[in-house]
């Protein structure tokens, strides 16, 4: 199996007041509860990933459905990169935390 050097992915980010560069007033616990709720709604099929990104993501990419475009290893923070590169195409991660807050990642290719 060849090592994948470049993927594209989308994500939903919920920042909290202790996140790096945060503009959020949420506590870490509130942010975790919010990302878990979004994740469960996507899993249930009550909202599409891209729509959830537009409505909820703290990241500017949310306006484009969470799309981050293509990136290679070393371009993203390690916690994010480790999860993104471990996913299969169209697979969505469970919520996880980086220094920027809580994420859900979906691999696009």
For each residue, the residues with C-beta under 8 A, 3 or more apart:
1:
2:
3:
4: 7 85
5: 72 73
6: 70 71 72
7: 4 70 71 84 85 107 108 109
8: 67 68 69 70 71 107 108 109
9: 68 71 84 87 105 106 107 108
10: 49 50 53 61 65 66 67 68 105 106 108
11: 53 57 59 61 66 68 80 84 103 104 105 106
12: 35 38 49 52 53 56 57 59 62 66 103 104
13: 57 58 59 62 100 101 102 103
14: 24 26 31 34 35 38 56 57 58 101 102 103
15: 19 22 23 24 26 31 58 100 101
16: 19 22 24 26 27 28 30 31 101 102
17: 22 24 25 26 27 28
18: 22 28
19: 15 16 22 24 31 99 100 101
20: 99 100
21: 100
22: 15 16 17 18 19 58 100 101
23: 15 58
24: 14 15 16 17 19 31 58 101
25: 17
26: 14 15 16 17 30 31 34
27: 16 17 30 31
28: 16 17 18 31 32
29: 32 33
30: 16 26 27 33 34
31: 14 15 16 19 24 26 27 28 34 35 101 102
32: 28 29 35 36 95 97 102
33: 29 30 36 37
34: 14 26 30 31 37 38 56 102
35: 12 14 31 32 38 39 95 102 103 104
36: 32 33 39 40 95
37: 33 34 40 41
38: 12 14 34 35 41 42 47 52 56 104
39: 35 36 42 43 92 94 95 104
40: 36 37 43 44
41: 37 38 44 46 47 52
42: 38 39 45 46 47 48 49 52 92 104
43: 39 40 92
44: 40 41
45: 42
46: 41 42
47: 38 41 42 51 52 55
48: 42 51 52
49: 10 12 42 52 53 65 66 92 104 106
50: 10 53 54 65 66 67
51: 47 48 54 55 65
52: 12 38 41 42 47 48 49 55 56 57 66
53: 10 11 12 49 50 56 57 61 62 65 66
54: 50 51 57 62 63 65 66
55: 47 51 52 62
56: 12 14 34 38 52 53 62
57: 11 12 13 14 52 53 54 61 62 66
58: 13 14 15 22 23 24 62 101
59: 11 12 13 62 66
60: 63
61: 10 11 53 57 64 66 67 68
62: 12 13 53 54 55 56 57 58 59 65 66
63: 54 60
64: 61 67
65: 10 49 50 51 53 54 62
66: 10 11 12 49 50 52 53 54 57 59 61 62 106
67: 8 10 50 61 64 108
68: 8 9 10 11 61 71
69: 8
70: 6 7 8
71: 6 7 8 9 68 75 76 84
72: 5 6 75
73: 5 81 85
74: 81
75: 71 72 81
76: 71 80 81 84
77: 80 81 98 99 100
78: 81 82
79: 82 83 96 97 98 99
80: 11 76 77 83 84 98 100 103 105
81: 73 74 75 76 77 78 84 85
82: 78 79 85 86
83: 79 80 86 87 93 96 103 105
84: 7 9 11 71 76 80 81 87 93 105 107
85: 4 7 73 81 82
86: 82 83
87: 9 83 84 91 92 93 105 106 107
88: 91 107
89: 107 108 109
90: 106 107 108
91: 87 88 106 107
92: 39 42 43 49 87 104 105 106
93: 83 84 87 96 103 104 105 106
94: 39 104
95: 32 35 36 39 102 103 104
96: 79 83 93 102 103
97: 32 79 101 102 103
98: 77 79 80 101 103
99: 19 20 77 79
100: 13 15 19 20 21 22 77 80 103
101: 13 14 15 16 19 22 24 31 58 97 98
102: 13 14 16 31 32 34 35 95 96 97
103: 11 12 13 14 35 80 83 93 95 96 97 98 100
104: 11 12 35 38 39 42 49 92 93 94 95
105: 9 10 11 80 83 84 87 92 93
106: 9 10 11 49 66 87 90 91 92 93
107: 7 8 9 84 87 88 89 90 91
108: 7 8 9 10 67 89 90
109: 7 8 89
